[in-house]
Amino acid sequence: MRGLRGIDRRVLSLRLAFLTSLIPVARPDTGFEIANAAILTTLRDAGHDVTVIGFLRPGEQPADPQGAVVVAQVDIENAAVSRGTKLRWLAAAFRSGLPVACAKLRSPGAAGLIEAVRTHGPFDAIVLNSVLLPGAFPELLQLAPCILVEHNIEYVSARQNAERAENPVMRRLYAREARLLEAIERRLWREARFIWTLAEEDRKALGSEYRDKSSALPLLGGEPADAGAGMPDEAAAFDIGLIGTWTWEPNRVGLEWFLREVCPLLPDDLRIAVAGRVPPELRTPLNVTLVGRVPGAAAFLRSCRIVALASRAGTGVQLKTIEAMQLGLPAVATPLSCRGFSELPANFTLADSPQDFAAALVSRLAAIGPRDRQRIDGTAFLAGQRAALSDGIARGLAATAG
């Protein structure tokens, strides 16, 4: 990849299609959506003409209506649909031989995706935002040179779900998902012109044969303007805060670990808040408040004395970790929550067992007071992330255009 550094990137003003299962909306609330927004903003800030093509949840509007083509409004998230819809997805997956994650994208409303790309093209390159759309529509790779975005190594997450599943039927379904996703991912790695991962560990997992056609993209949180110690603190409404999309299985594993194994070891008088969508059947201790979706992640996190980063499963990078670092907030984190970071802020503590995690929270909270919130300046971290993100994107586009 060293040779790409010499390319005059000013000539790389490209017409791009960004294909995604969820078109960015004005108020993104999942890590997937926040990552999409960061990549799109960087592409457009570099002078590229980007058309976003894909799907919307019913009732939502694109953040940039002029730059988006909505193929259909469909619910594709498990937490948002009925049991009957999930069964129909499962039946479609077995009929087509596809993973469920891909088969559900081939709904009747999604049939116009290929035609939408052809109608609004031609494009210099197509950014395939995750493996699921090209897994459902492999012909996309014939329309233009393609860059694949690996938000997670999907088959690894599915395999982890299979290993944790207690129900034997679910274990077999997850194992099928992992087997089919691995075949799709490995094919796409071969056929794509370039691969963007969101963690260096995932880039290494691709294998040495893809080292010269991949780069890791350091991401930005949802509200980068709030980075740095100069922002005013919110009143401390809670002692410990967690935020995420808890309906996504790898995130749910971490939340349940925290609630079941860490919370019983904490003092009863601590105020704990969980922000974001949670499964309806989730049970919480009495001192835990479910606050649901919040207007702004940064404001919520600043209203907590310390952030708990409790990831126990999944691949990719944790957006909630990036947001805590941008804001300079103190945190206790599992090692998996800090994937992709060789150096951690001084106000972060790593802990992997329930006992160590609880003890670290109590110790850090003891040092936090009204006059000393144990915050640091996240400005340098944010600047480094932004520069590395721009560089990784430029490398991929230079290789693809070349």
N, C-alpha and C positions, 0 to 999 in steps of 0.2 A: 504493500500500500504506500510505501514512501514515495513512489513515483508520482502519485496523484497530488502530492503537496505542491508540485511544480506547475500544475495546471492553472491557467488564468481563469478563475471561476467567474469572471465577469461575462464570459461568452456563454455560460451555461444558464441562459434564460429560457426555460423550457415550458411547454404546455403540458400540464400533468392532470391525470385523473386520479383522484383519491377515493378508492372504493372501500366502503365500510358498512358493516351491519347496523351501526348506529351513527347517524349524522350528528355532528356536534350541535348542541342546543345552548341557549344563552346561559343556563345555569347547570353546568355539568355536575353530577354528584357521584360518579363512579370513577375508579382509577382508570378504567378503559377510556372513558370520555375525556378525562383530564389529560391523559397522555395524547389522545387524538388532537385535542386543542393545541397542545404544546408543539406537536410536529407540524400541524397545519400553519400555525402562526410563524414558525421558523421558515417554512417553505415560502410563504408569501412575503415575509420580510426580506428574503433573499432575492426577490424580484420575479419569482416564478408565477405563472398563471395557473391556478389550481381550481379545478372543478370537482366538487365533492359529490359523489353519486352513491346512493344507498337507501337506507330505510330509516323511518322515524317511528317512535312510539306513538300510538293514537293520541291525538290532541296536542302534540307538541309542535313547535315551530323551529326551523333551523336558526342558528345564531347568525348566519349570513345567508339570507334567502337568495340573494343575487348570485352567489357562488355555489349553490347547492341544487342538485337534481334529486327530487324525492321520487323513488320508484314506487314505493308503497308505504302505507302506515300499518305496521304490524307489531304485535307483541312477540318477542322472541326470547324473553327472559323467563326462566322457570317460575320465579316467584310471582310473576304477573298473570299467569294463565291458570285455567282450570285443570283438574285432573283429566277430564275428557280430552283436552287439547294435548296434554302430555302423552296420553295413550295414542292419539292420532300421530304425533311425531314419532313415537316408537314404532308404530306399524309402518309408517313411511320409510323409516330407517331400515327396517328388515326387508321391505320390498325392493329398495334401491341398493342395498348393500353398503350404505353410507353410515358414518357415525351419526348419532342423533343430533349432535351439535351442528352438523352440516345439513342433514335432511330437513330440519325445521326451517332452514333458510329457503328451501325450494317450495314455499307456499304458493298458492295461485297468484297472489299479488306480486310475488318476486320474479315472475316469469319475464318481466320486461327489463331486467337488469342488463342483459347482453345487448339488447336493442338500444337502451339508453346510452351505453358506452359508444356504440357505433354511431348513433345519431349526433352526439355531441363531440365526437372526435373529428379528425384524427388527433391522437396525442403522441407526444414524444416519448412518454413513459407512463406506466400505470403503477401506482402505489397500492399494493394489495394489503389492506389493513387487517392482518391476522390470516391464518390459514383457512378459516372456516368458509369464507366466500369462494376462494378458488377451489376448495375442497368440494363445495356444492356445485360450482360452475367451472370445471377445468378448462373450458374453452376460452376463458378470460386471458389465459396466457398466450393465446394466438393473436390477440388484438394489438399488442404493442409490447416493447420490452418492459419487463416487470421487476419491481422491487418488492420484496416480501417483508412485512413488519411482523416480527415474532414477539408479541406482547408477553407471552409465556411459551415455554415448550409444552404444547398442549398435551401430547401423549404422556409426558412425565406426570403432569397433574392428574390425568385420568388414571394412570397406574397407581398413584398415591391414593386416590379415592377408592380404587379396588382393594388395596391392601388394608384400608381402614374400615371398609364396609362390614357390618356385622350380619346384615341380611344376605343370605347366599344368592338370592336372585339379583340383588343390586350389585353384589360382587361380580357376578358373571356379566352383567350389563356394562359395568365400568371396565372390566377386562376387555370386552369386545370393543368398547369405545377407544381404549388405549391402543389396541392392536391396529384398528383401522386408521386412527389418527397418525400413528407412527408411519404407516405406509404413505399417507398423504403428505405428511411433513417432509419426509425424506425425498419424495418425488419433487416437491416444490423447491427444496433446497437445491436440487440439481438443475431445475428448469429456470428458476429466477435468475436475472442478471446480477442481482445484489440482494443481501439480507441485512436488515436492521434488527438487532435485538435491543432489549431495554435493560439488560444486565450483562456485564462482561462474562459472568459465569455461564450464562446461556450461550454467548458467542463461542466460548471454549467448548461447550457441549455439542456444538455443531460438528466438531472434528477438525483436524488440521487441514483437510482438503478444502475447507471453506474459509480459511483464514484470510485469503486475498480477495474474497468477494463478500466480506461482511464487516460491519462496525457496530459497536455498542453506542446507543444514544442516551446520554445522561438527560434526565427529564427535569421539568420544572413543575412545581405544585400549581394548584388551581388559581392562586392569588399572589403571583410573584411580587406585585407592588407592595405587599405587606411585609416583605422580608426586612430583617434588620432590627436592631435593638431600639431604634428611634421611635417605633410605633408605640402609642399609648397602650398600656395593659388594660384588659377588661377586668372588672371586679371578679374576684375569685369566687365563682359560683359553685365550683366543685374542686375537690382535692385531686382526683384522678380522672383523666378523660381518655376515651377510646373512640376512634371514628373510622368508618369503613362501610363498604357494601357487604353486609354480613349474610346476605342471601347467596353469595357466591361461595361454593363449598370450601375452598381452601381458607377463605377468610373466616367462615363459620367455625372451622376446626380451631382456629386460634382464639376466637371469642369464647367458645365453650370451654377450652382449656383454662382461660383466665377466670371465668365465672365459677367453674367447678373445682379447680385445683389451687388457684392463687387467692381468690376472694376469702375463702374460709381461714386463711392464714393472716389476713389483714385485720387491724383494729376495727371494731364494729362501728365506730363513730366517723369513719372516713366516708366522704360523699363521693360516689363514683358515678360517672355519666357515660352512656354509650350513645353516640350519634350515628345516624345512618339507618338504612332499611334493615330490619331484622326478620328472621323467620317467625311467623305467627305463633308457633308452638314453643318458642324460646322461653325458658324459665330463668328468672334472675333472683339473686339474693335481695333482701329487703332494702339494703343500703345502696342499691344500684338503680339509677333512673334511666329509662329509655327515652331519649329526647327526640327520636325520629330524624327526619331530614332537617338540616339546619340551613338558614339563609346563606351562611358563609362559614366554610371550614376554619378559616383563620380566626374569626371572632370566637367561635366555639373553643378552639384549642387555647387561645389566650385567656379564656375564662376558667381554665383548669390549671391548678398549681403544677401539675406534672402530667406528661403524656405516657401512656402505656402502649407499647408496640409489641403485640403478643403473637406474631405470626408463627405458625407451627407447620405449615404445609404450603405447597405451590412453588412456582418458579417466577422468573421475571423480577421486577423491582417493586418495592413497596412505596406507593405515592404518599401514603401517610407519613412515612419516614422522611421523605424529601420535604414535605410541608413543615414538619417539626424542625428540620435543620434550617430551612429558609427563614423561619420565624425565630430561630435561636432559642427554642424552648427546651427546658430540661426533660429528659426522657429516660425510661428504663425499657430496654429492648432485648428481645431474643436475638441470637446470632442470625437467624433466618430473616428477621425484619431488616437487617442491615446488609443484605446481599448487595454486592456491587460497590461497597465502600471500604477501602483499605484503611482510611483514617476516619475516626469518629470525633465529633465535637467533645470538648472537655466536660460538658454537662450531660453527656450520655453515659449510662451504665449498662453493660451487657450482662444478662443473666439468663440461664437456660432451664434450670429446675424451678418448680413452683416455690420451693423454700427460698432459693436465692433471689427470685424475682420479687417475692413479697418483702424480703428483708431489704432489698435495694430500694424499693418504693418508700418504705418507712424511713430509711436512712436519708434519702434525698429530700423527702418532705420535711424532715426535721431541720434541714438547713435552709429551707425556703421560708421567707417571712414577708410581711407587707413592704419592707424597705429593700428587700433583696429577693427578687423573683428567680434568681439564678439563670437569667437569660443572658445570651451572648449575641453578638452582631452576626447576622446571617448574610450580610451583603456580599462578602467575598465568596462564600459558598455559592450564592445565586449567580454571581458573575462567572464563576468557573463552570457551573452547569450550563449556562447559556452559551458560552464560547465553545465548550466541547460538543454540545448538541448541534450547533451550527456547523462545526467541522465534520462531525460524523455524517450529517445529511449531505454536505457538499461532496464528501468522498463517494457516497453512494450514487449521487446524481452524475458525478464526473465519470464514474465507471460505467454507468448505464448508458449515458449519452455517447460515450466513446465506443 
